[in-house]
């Protein structure tokens, strides 16, 4: 089972293929989704799914805090959203 990562503070010029190539240094990249606004302009973050939890941890160690085109990346695991408790 793969592990999904959040990648923040991306340069707006980053595209899916570039991110996939970069993160493939840490292991097998299953998917890359660059988040855009309704006009198609990038919002500066993406979600990347690595093939194993070990590869995800390697990607976090390798890329969190790394400078890319003048931006310092934030890379961490995606955690499930907690739903508000109903009273």
Secondary structure, 3 states (H helix, E strand, C coil): CCEEEEEECCCCCCCHHHHHHHHCCCCCEEEEEEEECCCCCEEEEEEEEECCHHHHHHHHHHHCCCEECCEECEEEECCCCCCCCCC
